[in-house]
Amino acid sequence: MTRTAPDDRTTVVVITHNRRDELLRTLALLRRLPERPPVIVTDNASTDGTAEAVARAFPEMTLLRPGRNLGAVGRNLAVRRVRTPYVAFCDDDSWWEPGSLRRAADLLDGRPRLAAVTARIVVEPDGVEDPVVRELRESPLAGPDWLPGPALGSFLAAATVLRTEAFRAGGGFHPGLWLGGEEELLACDLQRQGWWLAYAEELTVHHQASVRRDSTARRVLGIRNTLWFTWLRRPLLPALRRTGYLIRTVPRDAASARAIAHATAGLPWVLRHRDPVPPHLERRLAMLERARKDSPARRYIG
């Protein structure tokens, strides 16, 4: 088998909402990948003709129409249909570089406790690295020597290939978080089960941020979900310290106030589901927290 032959180990899952033209560009690029992966698209109740356009232009791809906006849980719906050992997530404004899916499958094949490999992210149209790549490359976490790169404490869904078995074992993305930093809770729970996550420099994803992105709405969800994750999984004192730090450092504006209000309103739900991590995992979370304080990729802006 040549390296340009199809590869049947990975399915690509894409979620979308009202980004028809960008999605069609992404699907065209995925169709041209040498791996020829199966593609599943979850249309989160778009009203711009997205589903109809996908059905016409890409009949070979599986299109799911849940009828409402499920956020990240749209990926869970798609993974139920996955029959390959690995699943690569992709956003409607990002796409995998040719050969990266094959290489990711090779890395996962030989490492049965490796749940996920996260790729280097290149921002288009300028072709520069996303600021978060430095954070991934310089992760402070220790890991076994068989990892293909630095051990990670979380992952970026649109730049990660996961073992399908691990994703299902971790419960997928939690519906309570909906969207915005939803990966952190799943990543934590996977590590609790003994899975490993790693950065792989040889994999590449391209990202051209959508012009339809609502950065303020995403910031509200990001702050809320960061607080919810903190309250769900961090022990009491670290959770209180982290909460105080976030309240002191987020921008003092209406969006931050709205995020904190939403998070506080969800406290009854959070406390019912609170399940703090054991000490060894809390130590890793604390190391990541310290390393991220100066990261330009972790600033709440927009």
N, C-alpha and C positions, 0 to 999 in steps of 0.2 A: 504493500500500500504506500503510495507517495504522500508527501505532506500536503498535496493539493486535493487529495481525495476527501469525500465526505467523512464526517466523524459523527457517530450516532450516540455519543455518551452524554450530550448536554442539550437541554431545552432552554430556550430563551423566553423569559416572561417579561412582558411590558404592561405597565398600567398607564392609563391616559385619561385626561379630562379636558375637553374643549381645546385641543391643540392639533387639529386635523392636519394642517400642512406640515408641521414639524414631525408629527408621527409618521406621515407618509414618507418623508425623507428618511427617517430612521429605519422604517421597515424595508425600504429599497436597499439601504446599505446592509442590513442584516440578510436580505435575500442573496446578496452577492458574496457573502462570506464563503470561503472555500470549505468550511466545515458543514455547510448546508444544515444548520440546526433547525429542528422544529421550533416554531414560534407560536406562543399563546399571548393574545392581547386581551386584557380586561378593560373594556370601555366603561369608565365610571360615570355613566349617565350623561355623556356629552350631549349638547344641544346644537352643535355646529355641523352635524352630518358626518361626524367621525366614523361611526360604526358602518354606515352605508358605504362610505368611501373605502374603508378597509375591505369590506366584503367584495366590492367590485374589483379593486386593484390587486388584492392578495388573497384569492380564494383558497390557496393551499394552506394558509395560516388559520389557526383556531381562534375564533372571535367569541368572547364571552360578554354578555350584556346583562349584568345583574339588575339593572333597572334603577339603581341608586348609587350615589357616590360612596364607595366603601373605603376610600383612601388606600392606605397600605394593605388593608385586608383583601383588596382586590388581587394581590399577589397570592394570598393563601388560597383563594378560589381557584386560581390558575394552577397552583402546585398540586391540587387534587387531581388534575388531569395529566400531570407529568408522569411519564413511564421510563425516563432515563435516570441513570444514577446521579446526575448532577443537574443543577438548575442555575442559569445565569440570569440575574436580574438586570434590567435595562430600563431607563426612563425614556419618555417620548422625545427628549432632547439630548439623548446620548446614544453611543453605539460602540460596539466592540471592534478592535482592530483585527484584521485578518490574521489567523493563526493563534490568537490569544486564547480562544475557547479550547482549542486542541491542547495547548500547552497547560492550561489550567487543569484539564482532565488528566493529563499525564501526572501533574503534581499530586492530585488527589488520589489517583489510582494507587500510588505506592505508599500512601500514608493514611491508613484506615482510621486514625483518631483525629485527623485534620478535617474540621467541619467546613472551612471556608478559606478561600484565597482572594485577597483584595488587590486590584490592579492599580497601577500608576494612572493618574488622571491628567489628560491633556486638554486644556481649555482652548476651544476654537472660537473665532477663526484665526487667532494669533499663534496657536501652536505652542503655548507656554504651559508649564506645569501648574496645576492647581496648588494653592498654598498648603492645602491639607496633606499633600504628598510628603513634604518634609516631616510633618508630624508622624506619618506612618513609617517612614524610613528610619526615623530616629526614636522609635518606640522604646521606652525605658524598661519594658517588661522582659523578664527572662523566660526562656522556653527550652524545650528539648532540642538537642543538636540536629534532629532529623527534620525540623521545620525548614521550609524552602526560603524563608526570610524572617524578618523580625516578627516576634509574637505580638499580636494585637489584643486589645481589650474590647474592641467593637469593630464594626465594619460599615462600609458605605454601600447601601443596597444596590445602587446603580452602577457599581464598579466591582461587584463581587460574584464569584461562582461558589455556590454552596453544595454540599452533599445533600441530596434530597432526603435521605434518611435522617440526617441531623436536623434539618429544617423542620421536619414533621415531629421528631422527638422533642424539639424545643417548643413546640406548640405554634410555630409561625409568629406572625406579627400580632401583637395584642390589640383587639378591637377597641379597647378603651383609649389607646393613644391616637388612633386614627391615622395621623400622618405628621411627620416632623420629628426627627430624631428617634423614630420608632425602632431603629436597629439596636439601640443600647440595651433595652430590656431583654430582647431575644439573645443578644450576644452574651449577656451576663448569665442567663439561664443555661445557655449551651456550655459555658465554662464550668458552671456548677455541676453539670452532668459529666464532666471530664473531657469535653471536646476542646480542640485548639483552633485558634484563628491566626492567620499569618498574612503578611504583606508579601507580594511577589513582584519584584521589580520588572521581570520580563513580560508581564502582562500589561496591556494598555487599553484604556477606555478613553474615548473622545467625548467631550461635553461642550455643547454650545447652548448656553442658558437661554431658555425660552423667553421671548419678548412678552409673553403673557403671564410671566411669573409675578405674583403679588408678594413682594418681599416683606411687607409689613405683616400680612396675614401669616406668612411662614414664620416670622419672628415670634409672633404671639404663640403659635403652636409649639415652636421650639423651646421657648422659655417654660411654658406650661408643662411640656413633656419632660423637660430636664428636672423640674421640681417633682413631678410625679414619680419618675424613675428613682430619684433620690429618696423619696419617702417610702417607696415600695421595697427597695432593696438595701439601702445603706443602714447600718446600725444607728441607734438613736443619736449619739454624740456627733459622729461624722455627718449625719443627716442635718442636724441643727446647724453645724458649722457651714456646711455647703449651702444651706438655705440662706443663712445670713450673708455669705459671700455674694451669692447671686443677687439678692435684694440690694446690696450695696453697690454692685458693679454694673447692673444692666442700665441702659439709658433711662433717664427719668422723664418719661413721656407717657402719653395715653396708651400706646401699644403695650408697654411694659406693665402699666397698671392693670390693663385688661387681662394680660396673661396671668398675673399674680392672682387677680380676682377669680379667674376661671380655675386656676390650680387650687385655690382655697375652697372653692365651691365643691370641688371633687374630693375633698378630704374624707368624707364618710366612705366613699367607694374605696379610696386608697387604703384606709385603715382596715377595712374588711379583708383586703387582699395583701396586706403587708407581710413580707416574708424575708427578713434580713439575711444577707449572705453570711457564710462562715468567715472566721478571721482571716484565713489565707487568701480568700477572694477579696475581702475588704482591703487588705494590704495592697493588692494589685489596683483596685479602684482608686485608692489614695495616691498611688504613684502616678497614675494617669491624670488625676486631677491636678497634681502639682505640675506635671509636664505641660498640660494644656493651658495653664494660666497666661502664658506669654504667646500663645499661638494666634497668629492673625486669622486663622481659619475658624476660631471659636468666638469671635466677637459678635455680639448681638446687634446687628445694624439693619437698616432698612425701615 
